[in-house]
Amino acid sequence: MPNDPVMLLSYINLKLRDYYPSLEAFCEDTEEELQKIVDKLGQIDYHYDRQKNQFV
């Protein structure tokens, strides 16, 4: 997974759009820490929108 927040945003939103029904499903499948992703993307003022299933 990308360490740079902007690259991470692009990567996560692509995965959520094309492969996973939720952030939780992505984290469970990839064994990534949900809070770590939320915190990293929060640094660039992006937050997970459950309805849209993407960071906005």
Backbone as a printed PyTorch tensor [residue, N CA C, xyz], in Angstrom:
tensor([[[  0.8330,  -1.1780,   0.0000],
         [  0.0000,   0.0000,   0.0000],
         [  0.8760,   1.2380,   0.0000]],

        [[  0.4680,   2.2510,  -0.7440],
         [  1.2490,   3.4870,  -0.7920],
         [  1.3270,   4.1690,   0.5780]],

        [[  2.4570,   4.7590,   0.8660],
         [  2.6320,   5.4790,   2.1240],
         [  2.2200,   6.9520,   1.9890]],

        [[  2.3760,   7.4980,   0.7950],
         [  1.9970,   8.8810,   0.5350],
         [  0.4660,   9.0030,   0.6070]],

        [[ -0.0730,   9.9550,   1.3860],
         [ -1.5230,  10.0660,   1.5470],
         [ -2.3000,  10.2560,   0.2470]],

        [[ -1.7680,  11.0360,  -0.6930],
         [ -2.4790,  11.2730,  -1.9480],
         [ -2.5150,   9.9970,  -2.7940]],

        [[ -1.4050,   9.2920,  -2.8340],
         [ -1.3600,   8.0200,  -3.5770],
         [ -2.2550,   6.9840,  -2.8910]],

        [[ -2.2720,   7.0010,  -1.5700],
         [ -3.1300,   6.0880,  -0.8120],
         [ -4.5950,   6.3620,  -1.1170]],

        [[ -4.9760,   7.6210,  -1.1950],
         [ -6.3480,   7.9940,  -1.5200],
         [ -6.7710,   7.3870,  -2.8530]],

        [[ -5.9580,   7.5530,  -3.8610],
         [ -6.2560,   7.0130,  -5.1790],
         [ -6.3570,   5.4840,  -5.1370]],

        [[ -5.4170,   4.8590,  -4.4800],
         [ -5.3750,   3.3980,  -4.3670],
         [ -6.6150,   2.8590,  -3.6440]],

        [[ -6.9220,   3.4250,  -2.4850],
         [ -8.0560,   2.9410,  -1.6860],
         [ -9.3760,   3.1590,  -2.4190]],

        [[ -9.5810,   4.3350,  -2.9830],
         [-10.8440,   4.5900,  -3.6800],
         [-11.0150,   3.6710,  -4.8880]],

        [[ -9.9390,   3.3710,  -5.5820],
         [-10.0100,   2.4190,  -6.6970],
         [-10.4330,   1.0440,  -6.1960]],

        [[ -9.8000,   0.5770,  -5.1440],
         [-10.1280,  -0.7420,  -4.5810],
         [-11.5680,  -0.7800,  -4.0880]],

        [[-12.0120,   0.2740,  -3.4160],
         [-13.3860,   0.3180,  -2.9110],
         [-14.3880,   0.3500,  -4.0620]],

        [[-14.0830,   1.0970,  -5.0820],
         [-14.9940,   1.2080,  -6.2260],
         [-15.0980,  -0.1140,  -6.9980]],

        [[-13.9550,  -0.7590,  -7.2210],
         [-13.9290,  -1.9190,  -8.1190],
         [-14.0230,  -3.2800,  -7.4500]],

        [[-13.6440,  -3.3870,  -6.1630],
         [-13.5090,  -4.7150,  -5.5800],
         [-14.1840,  -4.9530,  -4.2320]],

        [[-14.4360,  -3.9170,  -3.4600],
         [-14.9110,  -4.1280,  -2.0850],
         [-16.1760,  -3.3380,  -1.7920]],

        [[-17.1130,  -3.9530,  -1.0760],
         [-18.3680,  -3.2690,  -0.7420],
         [-18.2380,  -2.2840,   0.4210]],

        [[-17.1110,  -2.3490,   1.1450],
         [-16.9140,  -1.4470,   2.2860],
         [-15.4340,  -1.3700,   2.6480]],

        [[-15.0930,  -0.3470,   3.3980],
         [-13.7270,  -0.2080,   3.8970],
         [-13.3960,  -1.3650,   4.8370]],

        [[-14.3530,  -1.7710,   5.6160],
         [-14.1460,  -2.8880,   6.5410],
         [-13.8040,  -4.1660,   5.7820]],

        [[-14.5090,  -4.4260,   4.6710],
         [-14.2470,  -5.6220,   3.8640],
         [-12.8440,  -5.5650,   3.2600]],

        [[-12.4460,  -4.3840,   2.8070],
         [-11.0910,  -4.2110,   2.2690],
         [-10.0540,  -4.5370,   3.3330]],

        [[-10.2220,  -3.9610,   4.5190],
         [ -9.2560,  -4.1650,   5.6000],
         [ -9.2110,  -5.6200,   6.0510]],

        [[-10.3520,  -6.2550,   6.1130],
         [-10.3950,  -7.6630,   6.5180],
         [ -9.6610,  -8.5340,   5.5020]],

        [[ -9.8910,  -8.2770,   4.2330],
         [ -9.2880,  -9.0810,   3.1720],
         [ -7.7860,  -8.8480,   3.0550]],

        [[ -7.3480,  -7.6070,   3.2300],
         [ -5.9410,  -7.2570,   3.0340],
         [ -5.1400,  -7.2230,   4.3400]],

        [[ -5.8330,  -7.3940,   5.4690],
         [ -5.2100,  -7.3610,   6.7990],
         [ -4.5450,  -6.0130,   7.0950]],

        [[ -5.0970,  -4.9600,   6.5200],
         [ -4.6400,  -3.6000,   6.8110],
         [ -5.4330,  -3.0640,   8.0040]],

        [[ -4.8310,  -2.1380,   8.7440],
         [ -5.5030,  -1.5450,   9.8920],
         [ -6.4020,  -0.4030,   9.4360]],

        [[ -7.6950,  -0.5330,   9.6890],
         [ -8.6880,   0.4590,   9.2840],
         [ -8.3420,   1.8320,   9.8400]],

        [[ -8.0570,   1.9220,  11.1190],
         [ -7.7970,   3.2150,  11.7470],
         [ -6.5560,   3.8810,  11.1740]],

        [[ -5.5660,   3.0940,  10.8030],
         [ -4.3480,   3.6370,  10.2050],
         [ -4.6670,   4.3190,   8.8710]],

        [[ -5.5300,   3.6950,   8.0730],
         [ -5.9400,   4.2710,   6.7860],
         [ -6.7480,   5.5460,   7.0240]],

        [[ -7.7110,   5.4790,   7.9300],
         [ -8.5560,   6.6410,   8.2390],
         [ -7.6960,   7.8050,   8.7360]],

        [[ -6.7500,   7.5230,   9.6110],
         [ -5.8730,   8.5760,  10.1400],
         [ -5.0010,   9.1810,   9.0500]],

        [[ -4.4210,   8.3460,   8.2020],
         [ -3.5240,   8.8220,   7.1440],
         [ -4.2800,   9.7110,   6.1590]],

        [[ -5.4920,   9.3050,   5.7730],
         [ -6.2560,  10.1050,   4.8270],
         [ -6.8880,  11.3240,   5.4960]],

        [[ -7.0760,  11.2620,   6.7940],
         [ -7.5420,  12.4240,   7.5430],
         [ -6.5130,  13.5470,   7.5260]],

        [[ -5.2400,  13.1880,   7.3790],
         [ -4.1710,  14.1930,   7.3070],
         [ -4.3530,  15.1200,   6.1140]],

        [[ -4.9870,  14.6170,   5.0470],
         [ -5.2230,  15.4540,   3.8680],
         [ -6.7110,  15.8000,   3.7430]],

        [[ -7.4070,  15.7070,   4.8810],
         [ -8.8060,  16.1230,   5.0030],
         [ -9.7840,  15.2990,   4.1570]],

        [[ -9.5250,  13.9960,   4.0620],
         [-10.4540,  13.0770,   3.4180],
         [-11.0190,  12.1410,   4.4760]],

        [[-12.3130,  11.8840,   4.3730],
         [-13.0070,  11.0520,   5.3480],
         [-13.8610,  10.0320,   4.6250]],

        [[-14.0070,   8.8550,   5.2290],
         [-14.7600,   7.7680,   4.5960],
         [-16.2570,   8.0510,   4.6360]],

        [[-16.8880,   7.9630,   3.4860],
         [-18.3360,   8.1140,   3.3620],
         [-18.9120,   6.7280,   3.0930]],

        [[-19.6200,   6.1800,   4.0760],
         [-20.1590,   4.8140,   3.9440],
         [-21.1650,   4.6920,   2.8050]],

        [[-21.9810,   5.7020,   2.6140],
         [-22.9820,   5.6470,   1.5500],
         [-22.3370,   5.5800,   0.1730]],

        [[-21.3070,   6.3660,  -0.0210],
         [-20.6190,   6.3880,  -1.3170],
         [-19.5460,   5.3060,  -1.4110]],

        [[-19.1820,   4.7280,  -0.2670],
         [-18.0940,   3.7450,  -0.1790],
         [-16.8090,   4.2910,  -0.8000]],

        [[-16.4730,   5.4930,  -0.3920],
         [-15.2240,   6.0950,  -0.8390],
         [-14.8080,   7.1930,   0.1270]],

        [[-13.5650,   7.5860,   0.0090],
         [-13.0800,   8.7290,   0.7880],
         [-13.3620,   9.9820,  -0.0110]],

        [[-13.9940,  10.9510,   0.6650],
         [-14.3560,  12.2110,   0.0170],
         [-13.8720,  13.3820,   0.8560]]])
